[in-house]
Amino acid sequence: MSLVDGGGGATGTGRIDLRQVLRRQRKDSDPTPGDAPDLEFEYADTDTYAHELSELYSYSEAPEFYTTREVFETCLETSYDTSCWADLSREQQLSFVMSLLDRFEVVEPKERLEAVKCLLYLAHGNFAPDVREESLEPTARANIFMMLELGVYCATIELLAVEMEQGKGVYEGTRANITIADNYNLRMCLSLLYVIVETMQRGCPNDPPDWLRLRKSFIESLSEPVVGEETLTSLLFVMLLAFCNGTMPHYPIKRILLLIWKTILAMMGGLEDLQEIKKQRREVVGLPAEFPEVRPSRPLILPTPAFDPRGLIDGAAARINRGISQVSDTDSVGDISISGGKGLDFRPKARSKDVEAYVESCRSKYGCFETGEGGNELVGLPEPIQESIRVLQQHVYVPLSDIQIAEEETAKKAQACALPTGKPAAEDKTEDCGVTSLTKRDNPTESLYKVLLPNLPQYMIALLKVLLAAAPTSRARNDSLNILGDVLPPEAPTNIVETTQVTFDVNRHKEIIVKAISATLLLLLKHFKVNHIYQFEYMSQHLVFANCIPLVLKFFNQNMMQYISARNNFPSLNFPTCVLLPQDGEVTLEVSESTTTDSGFCWRNLFSCINLVRILQKLTKWKHFRTVMLVVFRSAPILKRALKVRHPMMQLYILKLLKVQTKYLGRNWRRSNMKTISAIYRRVRHHLHDDWAYGNDLDARPWDFQQQEFALKASIEYFNTTYYSPDPPSLTDPFGGKLSPMSQNYLSVLGKHVPLSKAWKEKYEEWVEVEVFQMPRDWDKFLESPTHYMEAKPMDL
């Protein structure tokens, strides 16, 4: 029976077109295939060298480049009667740089600042209007290697420490009135350090052997103290804390965060280096380097009404089923790019504890007896069950973290066995206990963890405070941080062109801060997890305690496509274009509009979004309590809207976050979001025996998950106090106290020497008369209930 339309809008055949109905019912927020094009974005550790240098400077600082060049040319003419650096010989160049380093020791701040400007001009490659942009990077690398040979790096850090001391107490309480004029000296020092670190962390295979050795030595020196016991990284984190505490509101926070990120990247390595480190660590402990990525021989297909895995549905029935699924599916996930072909593109995994739990349940179900240690655990089980267990064992993946946790548990047991001997806990740390694994972790990551450990909670809170202030969804408050101190010009804009430039500059400034913080947090989490799982868990817990999860969700609770495609850029004002192009006059509004065309996506914004969603996934992976937090904060609709960004990597991690909370969202949510469920099944790797799509933890309680978090915290505290405390605790007291086993021998109590005061010795006879002879006591009752006599106050002596 056909459906006849009684009014206008019917098709020529008198039937309703379901496509038209669905098209009219489509919400404005639902994407269409033409709304979100595929983004050709290649995820990497950093952007290009030119872009990373341009993001160091704000548009308000453009006039300072010309001042820097003028100061350099003046100093060069004073010394060698020439303003061209290339006219000097190698010896003259070295002598000039040494003379600049000598001026670092001058008391006059102006002379020190001029020396920093000259070195910064050399580090930028001697830019000039007639210099080509392609020649800047090779020239800058040559100048920077020459400066490293002469010790410019260490001298600049010492000068930075001096400038930090000069500003103490000067700007406290003036948070809202800070401009770029208040931190000029600090910006020059931090800019010089940033250019050096950014250049050194980018290796070049064509470098001569001397440069390769110098670069290796420089990277190793990043982990060594420079100012007292402070390394460059610890000094920068101290500056970050001072900025967030309000004692140093004039600090250029963007440069501090960018330099922290690039220092960690140069010191510990990027994503490719991290993969190699992980493979080496797994091979050392006897694990395969990586999980084999082999597609299963039989496709694992999720049967649906619209698909028959046996291929028995004919074309007409398939079309009917597709039409039904289109009408009933109200999911707004959009068109997620999925590769064709039957079966999954990955090999499912299985955890050891899941296999053990399955074997135990099967043995209890079929009434099998224990075979003892070393026996065959499959004896007595039916053949199909044994086959399923063997399949599970073939897909078992043992993480490096499980081995690290097992080593710590072995060390605890060995220490517990050694305590009755009376030896101190520190003397019982032998190689058999596994505690010497600390010496095996002698690497830059371990050094950085030792530096950050005393104040790591404060560092995490500070980073999240700045991230909150830079988030586009945050509203300005009186108590919020002023992160615009290194972007606002000293004078307010006077026309619409300057106002537009400052607006773009402020938005760009916030985006760069988000980029630096997200990259720093992700690098620290990944490196700490490979180095030791408890280091990763310690940082993760403090991020969770500092409300990192709702903060990231708040960041994603915006129009992500608009944020990804935002272009707060003036290409003509970016470095080095602003100093290489001839300056014909002021920038007009027409030129500004022509240089801000949208070309699809902004590299730094998409990079930041992927980093933040990866951080959120790392914080919640295998943590049920944190997964429940995702559900409580209603993250599902926020993450679903973020799926409109058509980039495979970002979509993958969003689907992972949706997967872990699917069973907590209820049946109605799963029924109305079948496209999301299908995308998760098709794109995300699964664990065998995982009931993510339909299971409900009916027996689980929220306090059970909290107990897991508390147990993890106790293990972390024991790990930190055992390895990094100057006085390691005993096994029975993981919080720093010195405890010993309770003695049950009364002779040890009677023979214990108790020091008595001189006054008590002089009035001993009086005390005996009053407390013993004159006070009646029933000693039988005293033995039964001694507390009654304990309440009596003895004579005050």
Buried (B, 14 or more C-beta within 10 A) or exposed (E): EEEEEEEEEBEEEEEBEEEEEEEEEEEEEBBEEEEBEEBEBEBEBBBEBBEBBBBBBBBBBBEBBEEBBEBBBEBBEEBBEEBEBEEBEEEBBBBBBEEBBEBBEEEEEEEBBBBBBBBBBBBBBBBBEEBEBEEBBEBBBBBBBBBBEEEBBBBBBEBBBBBBEEBEEEBBEEBEEBBBEBBBBBBBBBBBBBBBBBBBBBEEEEBEEEBEEBBEEBBEBBBEEBBEEBBBBBBBBBBBBBBBEBBBBBBBBBBBBBBBBBBBBBBBBBEEEBBEBBBEBBEEBEBEEEBEEEEEEEEBBEEBEBBBBEEEBEEEEEEBBEEEBEEEBBBBBBBBEEEEEEEBEBBBBBBBEBBEEBBEEBBEEEEBEEEEEEEEBBEBBEEEBBEBBEEBEEBBBBBBBBBBBEBBEBBBEBBEEBBEEEEEBEEBBEEEBBBEBBEEBEBBBBBBBEBBBEBBBBBBBBBBBBBBBBBBEBEEEEEEBBBBBBBBBEEEBEEEBBEBBBEBBBBBBBBBBBBBBBBBBBBBBBBBBBBBBBBBBBBBBBBBEBBBBBBBBBBBBBEBBEBBBBBBBBEBBBBBBBBBEEEEEEBEEEBBEEBBEEEEBBBBBBBBBBBBBBBBBBBBEEBBBBBBBBBEBEBBEBBBBBBBBBBBBBBBBBBBBBBBBBBBBEEEBBEBBBBBBBBBBBBBBBBBBBEBBEEEEEEEEEEEBEEBBEEBBEBBBBBBBBBEEEEBBBBEBBEEEEEEEEEEEEEEEEEEEEEEEEEEEEEEEEBEEBBEEEEEEEEEEEEEEEEEEEEEEEEEB
